Amino acid sequence: MRANQPGYIVLLAVLAAFLHCGAPPPRDTLRIGIGSGLVSLDPHTQDEEVTVSVLANLYEGLVGFDANLKLGPCLAAGYSNPDELTWRFRLRPGARFHDGRPLLARDVVYSLERARGHPQSVFRSLLAVVEKIEEVTATEVRIVTRRPQPVLIKILTAVAILPRGFEPGDSAVGTGPYKLASVQIDREVALEAFPGYWGSPPHFRRAVFRVVPQDRWRGHELIGGRLDVDAEPSLQMRVIIGKDPDLRLVTQEGASVTMLGMVVGGEPADNPLSDRRVRQAISLALDRRELVRSLFNWYATPASQLVPRNIFGFEPDLPVITPDLPKAQALLQEAGFGQGIRLRLDHSNATGPEGEMIRRQLAEAGIGVTPNPVDWEELYSRISTGESRFHLVGYSTTTADVSELFNSLIHTNEPGSGYGLENTSGYSNPEVDRLIEAADREYSPQRRQRILQDAMRLVMEDLPLIPLHVWSQSYGLRRDLEWTPRADALILAAEFRPR
């Protein structure tokens, strides 16, 4: 049901009043409701959004972003770039791991080597340019690259530093403001403030991330006082939260773009998606404005490209794609599919309404789609292995730079080069590859921006990924909490404070 249906709103309002009988939360604990559990406790082997956000409370990198994506030191007190191939990092004095060990250069070397060499690491492609990582002194590290790589400093914001020899399994040991107290991956992650933290202490002694998959019940838990924050309020709950005097709703453009991903390799007879004209037809058959209006009540914006506007490399001259059914049908006819095509759309169980609307819109152009809802873990696995030929998924960049997406997903998969390690689509365009590699070597931000924008224009012609919308990130929280959402959508418990 939609938020503009009055009977449903009245029912929710009555239930909200009843739920306010719940006891208020203790002031030493911050309770955050999330929609899905963690994939793992290993910060190097996954990039799932909820998992990254929770683990960011435990782990830190050499450098980091503030709430507005401004780069600055973190575990490195300072860094320099003495030549185009060398980076030097001076470690922060007093930084300690949760097990009490001091942060040393050997820990950084171990962590970076693990992140670039672990067979399941999501950073292998991003760090493939690194030639060697050296311990200069106990508190200084040197990184040497094979070629100039100006974006390396941004990549390092996402690479967690672990104590030497530590392998995350059922535990987590980092340097963050919180340490792990207990964990049930699919139910709850409880954190305790780390007394040895090098920075300012958190305002809450404990932080608990509770997994409540049902949007409605997560909102009810917030209204009833059993949660302090709903990290993913439903559209209906946003209406209720906005009217509740004890709660407030904060919203900003998100960091993730929802897209249609696909396998584009092979021959058209076996895989129609390998023909660019078919992909263009799919894109032109979609009415993005109707999608965000009907499904999200404008809590999303139609997407023009693969990243939101706050990401380096965004091309402002690319228009939002408008629907054009006659042209879509003509492209299918030209590609030899005038009788239409049939596809299976894999998507998570939580995105059922969106999958159904995509099916309806594409059917008008003669593109038959069978929605296939699956658990998120299964969808993630199918996409990662290339098993899913057509899927609905969100992508975000942890480095605030489009090269993260380009280098791993768009560049041709070239074993040994470090490029395209996560390109399971089979997409390959030599000119796009050339631009991606040129951007990697360019130190001038202005020239680098232009190169990445040139690549974006070509990618949007080829459409190996079809952007749909940028989800507006909303949070429901108790009015007695002070907090400002981050541009990277991370939820860091240490940034909350009582009013």
C-alpha positions as CSV (number, residue, x, y, z in Angstrom):
1,M,0.0,0.0,0.0
2,R,1.1,3.5,-0.6
3,A,1.6,6.3,1.9
4,N,-1.2,8.4,0.4
5,Q,-3.9,5.9,1.4
6,P,-5.7,7.5,4.3
7,G,-7.1,4.3,5.9
8,Y,-3.6,2.9,6.3
9,I,-2.2,6.1,7.7
10,V,-5.0,6.2,10.4
11,L,-4.3,2.6,11.3
12,L,-0.6,3.3,11.7
13,A,-1.3,6.4,13.7
14,V,-3.5,4.5,16.2
15,L,-0.9,1.8,16.5
16,A,1.8,4.4,17.0
17,A,-0.1,5.9,19.9
18,F,-0.4,2.5,21.5
19,L,3.3,1.7,21.0
20,H,4.3,4.8,22.9
21,C,3.6,3.0,26.1
22,G,7.0,1.3,25.7
23,A,9.8,2.2,28.2
24,P,12.2,4.9,27.0
25,P,15.7,3.6,26.1
26,P,18.5,3.8,28.7
27,R,20.8,6.8,28.1
28,D,23.9,4.7,28.1
29,T,22.8,2.6,25.1
30,L,22.2,3.7,21.5
31,R,19.9,1.2,19.7
32,I,19.9,1.3,15.9
33,G,17.5,-0.8,13.8
34,I,18.8,-2.1,10.5
35,G,17.1,-4.1,7.7
36,S,19.5,-6.9,7.2
37,G,22.2,-8.8,9.0
38,L,26.0,-8.7,8.3
39,V,27.6,-10.7,5.6
40,S,30.7,-11.3,7.7
41,L,33.0,-9.6,10.2
42,D,35.8,-9.4,7.7
43,P,36.2,-5.8,6.4
44,H,38.4,-6.9,3.5
45,T,36.2,-9.6,1.9
46,Q,32.9,-7.9,1.3
47,D,31.4,-4.5,0.3
48,E,27.8,-5.0,1.3
49,E,26.3,-1.7,2.4
50,V,24.9,-2.6,5.9
51,T,28.0,-4.6,6.7
52,V,30.4,-1.9,5.7
53,S,28.4,0.6,7.9
54,V,28.4,-1.5,11.0
55,L,32.1,-2.5,10.7
56,A,33.1,1.1,10.2
57,N,32.4,1.5,14.0
58,L,35.1,-1.1,14.7
59,Y,37.7,-0.6,12.1
60,E,39.6,2.5,10.7
61,G,41.9,3.2,7.8
62,L,45.1,5.3,7.5
63,V,42.9,8.1,6.2
64,G,39.2,8.8,6.2
65,F,36.3,11.0,5.1
66,D,34.3,13.3,7.3
67,A,30.6,13.5,6.9
68,N,30.9,15.7,3.8
69,L,33.5,13.5,2.1
70,K,36.4,15.7,2.9
71,L,39.6,13.7,3.1
72,G,41.8,13.8,6.2
73,P,44.2,11.8,8.4
74,C,42.9,8.9,10.6
75,L,45.3,6.3,11.8
76,A,48.0,8.2,9.9
77,A,48.8,11.4,11.7
78,G,50.3,12.7,8.4
79,Y,51.2,11.5,4.9
80,S,53.2,12.8,1.9
81,N,53.7,12.0,-1.7
82,P,57.4,12.6,-2.3
83,D,57.2,11.4,-5.9
84,E,54.6,10.0,-8.3
85,L,55.2,6.4,-7.2
86,T,55.7,6.8,-3.5
87,W,53.5,7.5,-0.5
88,R,54.7,7.8,3.1
89,F,52.5,7.5,6.2
90,R,53.4,8.5,9.7
91,L,51.3,6.6,12.2
92,R,49.3,8.3,14.9
93,P,50.9,8.1,18.3
94,G,48.7,6.5,21.0
95,A,46.5,4.5,18.6
96,R,45.7,1.0,20.0
97,F,43.8,-2.0,18.9
98,H,40.9,-3.3,21.0
99,D,43.1,-6.1,22.4
100,G,45.5,-3.5,23.8
101,R,48.3,-3.8,21.3
102,P,49.7,-0.5,20.0
103,L,49.3,0.3,16.3
104,L,52.7,-0.3,14.5
105,A,53.9,-0.2,11.0
106,R,54.0,-3.9,10.8
107,D,50.2,-4.0,11.4
108,V,49.6,-1.6,8.5
109,V,51.9,-3.7,6.2
110,Y,50.0,-6.9,7.2
111,S,46.6,-5.3,6.6
112,L,47.4,-3.8,3.2
113,E,49.1,-7.0,2.0
114,R,46.1,-8.9,3.1
115,A,43.7,-6.6,1.4
116,R,45.5,-6.8,-1.9
117,G,46.3,-10.5,-1.8
118,H,43.4,-12.3,0.0
119,P,41.6,-14.4,-2.7
120,Q,38.2,-13.0,-1.5
121,S,39.3,-9.4,-1.0
122,V,37.1,-6.8,-2.6
123,F,40.2,-4.5,-2.8
124,R,42.4,-6.7,-5.0
125,S,41.5,-4.7,-8.1
126,L,41.8,-1.3,-6.3
127,L,45.2,-2.2,-4.8
128,A,46.7,-4.1,-7.8
129,V,48.7,-1.0,-8.7
130,V,50.7,-1.3,-5.5
131,E,54.2,-2.7,-6.1
132,K,55.4,-3.0,-2.5
133,I,54.5,-2.0,1.1
134,E,57.4,-1.4,3.5
135,E,57.9,-0.8,7.2
136,V,60.3,2.1,7.2
137,T,60.4,2.5,11.0
138,A,58.0,1.1,13.7
139,T,55.8,4.1,13.1
140,E,56.3,4.9,9.4
141,V,55.1,3.0,6.3
142,R,56.0,3.5,2.6
143,I,53.9,2.4,-0.3
144,V,55.4,2.2,-3.8
145,T,53.1,1.8,-6.9
146,R,53.9,0.4,-10.3
147,R,52.5,3.5,-12.0
148,P,51.2,6.9,-10.8
149,Q,48.0,6.4,-8.9
150,P,46.7,9.7,-7.4
151,V,43.4,8.0,-6.3
152,L,45.2,5.6,-4.0
153,I,44.8,8.0,-1.1
154,K,41.0,7.8,-1.4
155,I,41.1,4.0,-1.8
156,L,43.0,3.7,1.5
157,T,40.0,5.3,3.3
158,A,38.1,2.0,2.9
159,V,40.9,-0.4,3.8
160,A,40.6,-1.4,7.4
161,I,43.8,-1.8,9.5
162,L,44.0,-5.0,11.5
163,P,46.6,-6.3,14.0
164,R,49.3,-8.3,12.4
165,G,48.3,-12.0,12.0
166,F,44.6,-11.4,12.9
167,E,42.0,-13.2,10.7
168,P,38.4,-12.1,11.3
169,G,36.1,-15.0,11.8
170,D,33.7,-14.8,14.8
171,S,35.5,-11.8,16.2
172,A,36.6,-8.3,15.2
173,V,39.7,-6.4,16.4
174,G,40.2,-2.9,15.1
175,T,41.1,0.6,16.4
176,G,37.7,2.2,16.2
177,P,35.8,4.1,19.0
178,Y,33.7,0.9,19.6
179,K,34.8,-2.7,20.2
180,L,32.8,-5.8,19.6
181,A,30.8,-7.0,22.7
182,S,28.7,-9.8,21.1
183,V,27.4,-10.7,17.7
184,Q,24.7,-12.8,16.1
185,I,25.2,-12.1,12.4
186,D,21.6,-12.2,11.4
187,R,20.1,-10.7,14.6
188,E,22.2,-8.3,16.6
189,V,25.7,-6.7,16.9
190,A,26.4,-5.2,20.3
191,L,29.3,-2.8,20.7
192,E,31.0,-1.2,23.7
193,A,32.9,2.0,23.8
194,F,36.7,1.3,23.6
195,P,38.4,3.1,26.6
196,G,41.7,3.1,24.8
197,Y,40.5,5.0,21.8
198,W,42.9,7.6,20.5
199,G,40.1,10.1,19.6
200,S,37.2,11.7,21.4
201,P,35.2,9.1,23.4
202,P,31.7,8.3,22.2
203,H,28.7,9.8,24.0
204,F,27.1,6.4,24.4
205,R,28.7,3.5,26.4
206,R,27.0,0.9,24.3
207,A,25.7,0.8,20.7
208,V,23.5,-2.0,19.5
209,F,22.6,-2.7,15.9
210,R,19.4,-4.8,15.8
211,V,18.3,-6.6,12.7
212,V,14.6,-6.1,12.0
213,P,14.0,-7.1,8.4
214,Q,10.3,-6.1,8.3
215,D,10.2,-2.3,7.6
216,R,6.9,-1.9,9.4
217,W,8.0,-3.6,12.6
218,R,11.3,-1.7,12.6
219,G,9.3,1.5,12.5
220,H,7.0,0.3,15.3
221,E,10.0,-0.5,17.5
222,L,11.2,3.1,17.0
223,I,7.8,4.5,17.8
224,G,7.5,2.3,20.9
225,G,10.8,3.4,22.3
226,R,12.6,0.1,21.8
227,L,14.9,1.7,19.1
228,D,16.5,5.0,19.0
229,V,17.2,5.0,15.3
230,D,15.5,3.4,12.3
231,A,18.2,3.3,9.6
232,E,15.8,2.4,6.8
233,P,12.2,3.7,7.5
234,S,9.6,2.6,5.0
235,L,7.7,5.3,3.1
236,Q,4.7,4.7,5.3
237,M,6.7,5.0,8.4
238,R,8.3,8.2,7.1
239,V,4.9,9.8,7.2
240,I,4.2,8.7,10.8
241,I,7.7,9.7,12.0
242,G,7.3,13.1,10.5
243,K,4.2,13.7,12.5
244,D,5.3,12.3,15.8
245,P,6.4,15.0,18.3
246,D,8.9,12.6,19.9
247,L,10.6,11.7,16.6
248,R,12.2,13.4,13.7
249,L,13.0,12.4,10.1
250,V,16.2,13.4,8.4
251,T,16.7,12.9,4.7
252,Q,19.5,13.5,2.2
253,E,20.5,12.2,-1.3
254,G,22.0,8.8,-0.8
255,A,25.3,7.4,-1.9
256,S,24.0,4.5,-3.9
257,V,22.5,4.2,-7.4
258,T,20.0,1.5,-8.1
259,M,20.7,-0.2,-11.5
260,L,19.9,-3.0,-13.7
261,G,23.0,-5.1,-14.0
262,M,23.5,-7.8,-16.6
263,V,25.9,-10.2,-18.5
264,V,26.7,-8.6,-21.9
265,G,29.0,-11.3,-23.2
266,G,28.3,-14.0,-25.7
267,E,26.2,-14.0,-28.9
268,P,22.8,-12.3,-29.3
269,A,21.1,-15.5,-30.2
270,D,22.0,-16.9,-26.8
271,N,22.1,-13.7,-24.9
272,P,20.1,-10.7,-26.3
273,L,21.7,-8.5,-23.7
274,S,25.0,-8.8,-25.6
275,D,23.6,-6.4,-28.2
276,R,23.9,-2.8,-27.2
277,R,20.7,-1.9,-29.0
278,V,18.8,-4.2,-26.7
279,R,20.3,-2.6,-23.6
280,Q,19.4,0.8,-25.0
281,A,15.9,-0.3,-25.7
282,I,15.5,-1.5,-22.1
283,S,16.7,1.8,-20.8
284,L,14.3,3.8,-23.1
285,A,11.4,1.6,-22.1
286,L,11.7,2.6,-18.4
287,D,9.9,5.6,-17.0
288,R,12.2,6.5,-14.1
289,R,10.0,9.5,-12.9
290,E,7.0,7.3,-12.6
291,L,9.0,4.7,-10.8
292,V,10.3,7.1,-8.1
293,R,6.9,8.8,-7.8
294,S,4.8,5.6,-7.5
295,L,7.1,3.5,-5.5
296,F,9.1,6.0,-3.4
297,N,6.9,9.1,-3.3
298,W,9.8,11.1,-4.5
299,Y,12.2,9.9,-1.8
300,A,14.5,9.1,-4.8
301,T,15.6,10.9,-7.9
302,P,15.9,9.6,-11.4
303,A,19.5,8.7,-12.3
304,S,21.4,10.0,-15.3
305,Q,24.5,7.8,-14.7
306,L,26.3,5.3,-12.5
307,V,27.1,7.6,-9.6
308,P,25.3,10.4,-7.6
309,R,26.3,14.0,-8.1
310,N,28.6,14.2,-5.0
311,I,31.0,11.6,-6.4
312,F,34.1,12.7,-8.2
313,G,33.7,11.9,-12.0
314,F,30.0,12.7,-12.1
315,E,29.1,14.2,-15.6
316,P,26.6,17.1,-15.0
317,D,25.8,17.4,-18.7
318,L,24.3,13.9,-19.0
319,P,20.5,14.3,-19.0
320,V,18.2,12.0,-17.1
321,I,17.0,9.3,-19.6
322,T,13.4,9.9,-20.6
323,P,11.1,7.1,-21.8
324,D,10.6,6.6,-25.6
325,L,8.7,3.5,-26.4
326,P,8.6,3.9,-30.2
327,K,12.4,4.2,-30.2
328,A,12.8,1.3,-27.9
329,Q,10.7,-0.9,-30.1
330,A,12.6,0.3,-33.2
331,L,15.9,-0.7,-31.6
332,L,14.6,-4.1,-30.8
333,Q,13.4,-4.5,-34.4
334,E,16.8,-3.3,-35.7
335,A,18.6,-5.9,-33.4
336,G,16.5,-8.7,-34.8
337,F,14.2,-9.0,-31.8
338,G,11.0,-7.5,-33.2
339,Q,9.0,-10.3,-31.7
340,G,10.3,-9.4,-28.3
341,I,12.6,-11.0,-25.8
342,R,12.2,-12.8,-22.5
343,L,14.5,-12.2,-19.5
344,R,14.6,-13.3,-15.8
345,L,15.1,-10.4,-13.4
346,D,16.9,-11.5,-10.2
347,H,16.3,-9.2,-7.3
348,S,16.1,-9.3,-3.5
349,N,12.9,-10.1,-1.7
350,A,12.8,-6.5,-0.3
351,T,12.5,-5.0,-3.8
352,G,9.5,-7.0,-5.0
353,P,7.4,-3.9,-5.9
354,E,10.2,-2.4,-7.9
355,G,10.7,-5.7,-9.8
356,E,7.0,-5.8,-10.6
357,M,7.0,-2.2,-11.9
358,I,10.0,-2.9,-14.1
359,R,8.2,-5.9,-15.5
360,R,5.1,-3.9,-16.3
361,Q,7.1,-1.0,-17.9
362,L,9.3,-3.3,-20.1
363,A,6.3,-5.3,-21.2
364,E,5.0,-2.3,-23.0
365,A,8.0,-2.4,-25.3
366,G,7.7,-6.2,-25.9
367,I,10.4,-7.1,-23.4
368,G,9.0,-10.0,-21.2
369,V,10.5,-10.1,-17.7
370,T,9.9,-12.7,-15.1
371,P,10.8,-11.3,-11.6
372,N,12.8,-13.7,-9.5
373,P,12.9,-12.6,-5.8
374,V,15.6,-14.3,-3.7
375,D,17.3,-13.7,-0.4
376,W,20.0,-11.0,-0.5
377,E,22.8,-13.4,0.2
378,E,21.8,-15.6,-2.7
379,L,21.5,-12.6,-5.0
380,Y,24.9,-11.2,-3.9
381,S,26.5,-14.7,-4.7
382,R,24.8,-14.9,-8.1
383,I,26.0,-11.5,-9.2
384,S,29.5,-12.0,-7.9
385,T,29.9,-15.3,-9.8
386,G,28.3,-14.0,-13.0
387,E,25.5,-16.6,-12.7
388,S,22.8,-13.9,-12.8
389,R,22.3,-12.6,-16.3
390,F,19.9,-9.8,-15.4
391,H,19.5,-8.3,-11.9
392,L,18.4,-5.3,-9.8
393,V,21.1,-4.1,-7.5
394,G,22.5,-0.9,-5.9
395,Y,26.1,0.2,-6.2
396,S,27.9,2.8,-4.2
397,T,31.5,4.0,-4.1
398,T,33.3,3.9,-0.7
399,T,36.1,6.2,-2.0
400,A,33.8,9.0,-3.3
401,D,35.5,8.5,-6.7
402,V,34.0,6.9,-9.8
403,S,37.3,5.2,-10.6
404,E,36.4,2.7,-7.9
405,L,33.5,1.5,-10.0
406,F,35.2,1.9,-13.3
407,N,38.4,0.0,-12.4
408,S,36.7,-3.0,-10.9
409,L,33.3,-3.4,-12.8
410,I,33.7,-1.5,-16.1
411,H,37.3,-2.0,-17.3
412,T,37.9,-5.2,-19.3
413,N,38.8,-8.1,-17.0
414,E,42.6,-8.5,-17.6
415,P,44.2,-11.0,-15.3
416,G,47.4,-9.8,-13.8
417,S,46.7,-6.1,-14.6
418,G,44.5,-5.4,-11.6
419,Y,41.8,-4.1,-13.8
420,G,38.3,-5.6,-14.1
421,L,38.6,-8.1,-11.2
422,E,34.9,-7.8,-10.4
423,N,33.8,-7.4,-14.0
424,T,31.6,-10.5,-14.3
425,S,29.4,-8.9,-17.1
426,G,31.8,-9.5,-19.9
427,Y,31.8,-5.8,-20.9
428,S,34.8,-4.6,-22.8
429,N,35.4,-1.3,-24.6
430,P,39.1,-0.5,-25.5
431,E,38.4,3.3,-25.5
432,V,36.8,3.2,-22.1
433,D,39.7,1.1,-20.9
434,R,42.2,3.7,-22.2
435,L,40.4,6.5,-20.4
436,I,40.2,4.6,-17.2
437,E,43.9,4.0,-17.3
438,A,44.7,7.6,-18.2
439,A,42.7,8.8,-15.2
440,D,44.7,6.5,-13.0
441,R,47.9,8.3,-14.1
442,E,46.6,11.9,-13.9
443,Y,47.5,14.0,-10.9
444,S,45.7,17.1,-12.0
445,P,42.2,17.0,-10.4
446,Q,40.7,19.1,-13.2
447,R,42.2,17.0,-16.1
448,R,41.4,13.8,-14.2
449,Q,37.8,14.9,-13.8
450,R,37.4,15.5,-17.5
451,I,38.9,12.1,-18.4
452,L,36.5,10.3,-16.1
453,Q,33.5,12.3,-17.4
454,D,34.5,11.3,-21.0
455,A,34.6,7.7,-19.9
456,M,31.1,8.1,-18.2
457,R,29.6,9.4,-21.5
458,L,30.9,6.3,-23.4
459,V,29.7,3.9,-20.7
460,M,26.3,5.5,-20.8
461,E,26.1,4.8,-24.5
462,D,27.1,1.2,-24.1
463,L,25.0,0.6,-20.9
464,P,26.6,-2.4,-19.3
465,L,24.7,-1.1,-16.3
466,I,21.4,0.7,-16.6
467,P,21.0,3.4,-13.9
468,L,17.5,3.8,-12.5
469,H,17.4,6.1,-9.5
470,V,19.4,7.5,-6.6
471,W,17.7,6.5,-3.4
472,S,17.2,9.4,-0.9
473,Q,18.6,8.1,2.4
474,S,16.2,8.8,5.3
475,Y,16.6,8.0,9.0
476,G,14.0,8.1,11.8
477,L,15.4,9.0,15.2
478,R,14.3,10.1,18.6
479,R,14.0,13.9,18.9
480,D,16.4,13.9,21.9
481,L,19.2,12.7,19.7
482,E,21.6,15.0,17.8
483,W,23.0,13.6,14.5
484,T,23.7,14.7,11.0
485,P,23.6,12.1,8.2
486,R,26.8,11.4,6.3
487,A,27.2,11.7,2.5
488,D,28.7,8.2,2.4
489,A,25.6,6.8,4.3
490,L,27.7,5.3,7.0
491,I,26.0,5.1,10.4
492,L,28.7,5.8,13.0
493,A,27.5,5.5,16.6
494,A,30.2,7.8,17.9
495,E,28.6,10.7,15.9
496,F,25.4,10.5,17.8
497,R,24.9,12.6,21.0
498,P,22.1,13.2,23.4
499,R,20.4,16.6,23.0
